[in-house]
Amino acid sequence: MALRSKGSTDDARLRTIKHLALQYDLEPEGDYARPDNSPPARAFQIINCAFDLAVEIARSGIPSTDRRAQKRGGKWMIENMHLQSGPDGVMLLAHALPTVLARTGGDLGGAIDRPTSSVEQHEKMLATVADFYPLTLDAQHLKDGLAEYAVIKDHEPRAVVAAGKEEGSAYSRALLRGEDPDQDPALVAEQKRWARDFYIGIAIRWACLRILGADYEKLATKMVTMAELREGRDEFRERLLDSWARGSRTYIEFVLLDQK
């Protein structure tokens, strides 16, 4: 796959996010992985980290169970990153990165085995990127991605689960049977992991749609979310989570620097 060399990655990064730096008179190729950034520079560095996540998704996290679709989608994502709505997909990931880490205690619910930052620090990062790079197209999509967290709070399965169109989690199925899943700590823990993976899946799917642009339609019938799968779900969840965790590394390292 393309972008294996650092040089080609740097070139694609520059073409994709240069205009986002220039909005605030920042140096597009500047090193902002440091603790003394101005607020706009901090926000731009989160965009830089989101680009790294997008590259990792292209390499290992295309949301399809079809291997040919994974390969084609990854190749086209790399090629299309700087085109049309590609930067919008990177901006979406810049919002999703701190959101999911804040929701999971800073370590993706145990999926990241390294020093991490506090929930408050990730919330600070989300507020910063939202101030300087607000979402227009995809704000509601990311809100929708939090729906499985709402199940824990409201004790109401999502409508498609209640209607039988999606199988849903074990927690939701317990609710539909009239049981109280909060009495089972294992069900609660699994629902938190399910909510994490549901959000990641939604964020990846919409990022792919934005970055792939017109090429997404060529793969649309092969693209899925974990909630739509009845076979191969565990493997699919693990692959996307692993891809997200790897792609989050530069962001996590930056947040640790920034809080010093």
N, C-alpha and C positions, 0 to 999 in steps of 0.2 A: 504494500500500500504506500501511497505517496506520503510525504512529510516525515520520512524516517530520519532525515538529517536535521541537525539544529538549524542550519542555514535556511532550508526550505520552510521550516516551521516559523522562523523569525520573519521571513518574507510574507508568509500568509498572515501572520499576526499583524504585521504593519498594514497590509492592505485591508484587513478586516476592521481594525479598531483605530486607525490613524485619525479619522474624522472625530471620533469620540474624545481623543486627547485635545485636538485643536479647539474644540468647543470652549475649553477652559485655559487656553494658552499653555498647555502642557507639552512636553517633549514626547512625541509618540514612541520613541525608542529609549526614553529615559528609564533609569532604574528606580522604581518607586517601592521596591520591596525593602522598606526601611521603617523605622519607628517614628520619624519626625515629619511625616507628610502633612501638607495642608489638607483640608477636607476634600476639595476636588481631586487632589492627587491620590488620596486614600480611596476614593470612589473609583478612580481610573485603575488603580492597582487591583481592585476587586474584579473589574472588567477583564484585566489581564489574566487573573486566575480563572475566570469563567471560560476564557478562550482555551486554556489548558484542559478544562473539564470537557469542553466540546470536542477537542481532539481525541481525548480518551474515549468518549462515547462513540465517536466514529470508528475507533480501533476495536472496541470490545463491547459496546453497549447499545447497538442498534436494536430497537424493540421488535424483534421478529424471531420466530422459531425456525424460519427458513434460512438455511445457511447461504444460499445464493443471494437472497435479499439482504442479509447482513453484510455480505461482501460488497455488493453493489451500492447499498446505502452508505456504507462507510467511505467508499471511494468518492461518491458524489458529494457527501458532506464536506470532505476535505477540499474538493475542487470548488464548491459553491460557497464556502464560508464567507468570502468577501463580497458576494454578489447580492444585489437586491435586498431581500429581507434577512440575509445571513447574519448581519450584525444584531438584528432584533432577537435572533435565537440566542446569541451570546449574552445579550443584555438580560434575557429571561433567566438564563442560568446564573447570572450575577445576583439576581434576586433569590433564586431558589437555593443557592449554596448556603447563605447564612440562615435562611428560613428553616431548612430541614435540620441543620445543626443546632439551632436554638430549640427546636421542638424535641430533639433527642438527647438533650443534656450535654451537647457539645462533642459527642463521640459517635454519632450515628447509632445510638443504642448499643454500643459495644463493638460496632463493626470496625472502628478505627483503634488500633492498638498502638497508640503513641500519645505523648502529651497533647492536651487540647485546652481550649479556652472555655470560659464560663458562658452560660446562656446569655447573660447580660452583654458580654462582649460581642457575641454574634448578632444580638438585637441591635447593638450600636452600629455594626457593619451594615446591617440591612437598612437602617434608617439613613445612613450615609449614602449608600448607592441609590436609594429611592429619592433622596434630595436632588442628586445631580443627574441621574439617569433614570427618570421615572418610566414605568411601563405604560404603554397605551394599548397596544393590541392584546397583550396577554395577561394583564393583571387579574382578570376574572378567571382565567384558566388556572392560574396558580392558587387562587382562592378555592376553586372547585377541587383542587388536588388535596386540600385539607379535610375533605369530607369524612374520611375515615377517623380522623381525630374527633370530629363532631359526634360520631357514633358513640364514643366513650362518654362524652359529656351529656348528650341528649338521650341516650338509650333508644335511638331510632335508627334502624338500618337504612342505608340509602334506598331511594325509591326503586331503582332497578333490581336491587337485591330482594326487597319486599315483594316485587312483582314476579320474582323467579327468573328474571332475564339474566342475572349473574348469580353465581353460587354464593359469593360473599365469604366472609371470614367465619371461623367457628364461633366467635363472639356474637356476630350478627345472627347466625343460625340459632344460637341459644336464645337470643331476644325474640326471634320469630316463634320459638316454641313456648314462649311465655316464661322462660327461666330468667334468673338473675345472674348473669355471667360474672358480675363483680364479686361473687362469693367464691370464685375460683381464681386464685392468683395467676395460675398458668394461662388461663384464657385472657386475662387482662394483659399480661406480658406479651402474649402472642398478638393481641390486637394492637398494641403499641408498635410492634415490629411490622404488622400488616399496614398500619397507617403510614409508617415511614416509607415502606416499599411502594405503597399506592401513590404517595406524593412524588417520589422519585420517578416512578413510571410515567406519571402525567407530565412532569417537567421535561423528561427526556423526549416524550412523544411530541410535545409542542415545540421543543427546541429543534427536533429533527424536521418538523413540518416547516418551520421558518427557514432553517438553513438549506434544506433541500429545495425549497421553492417548488417550481413546476415539476421537478423530478420526483417529488413525493408521491404524486398521482400514479407514477409507474410502479410504486411499491405499496400503495395504500391498502390493497387487499391482503398483503402479507404482514402489515403492522398490527400489533396487538398490545393490550395491557394485561397485566397479570390477572386482573379481575375477570377478564373475558376468557381466560384459559381454564380448561377442565383437565387437560393432560399436560404434563411437563411444566407445571406451574412452579414447583420448587426450584428446579434448575434455572428457569427463566428469572425468577426473583433473585437468586444468588448471583447470576451473571450480571444483572443490571446493578445490583448493590455493590459488587466488587468493582465494576467499572466506575461507579460514582465515587467510591472510596478512594480509588487510585487517582481519579481526576481531581479530587478535593485536596490533594497533598499540598500544592503550592498555596492554596487559600489558607489552609490550616497553619502552615509555616508563617505566612504573612500576618495572620491574626496574632500569633504568639509574639512576633516581633513588634507589632503595633501597640500591644498592651504594655510594653516595657516603659 
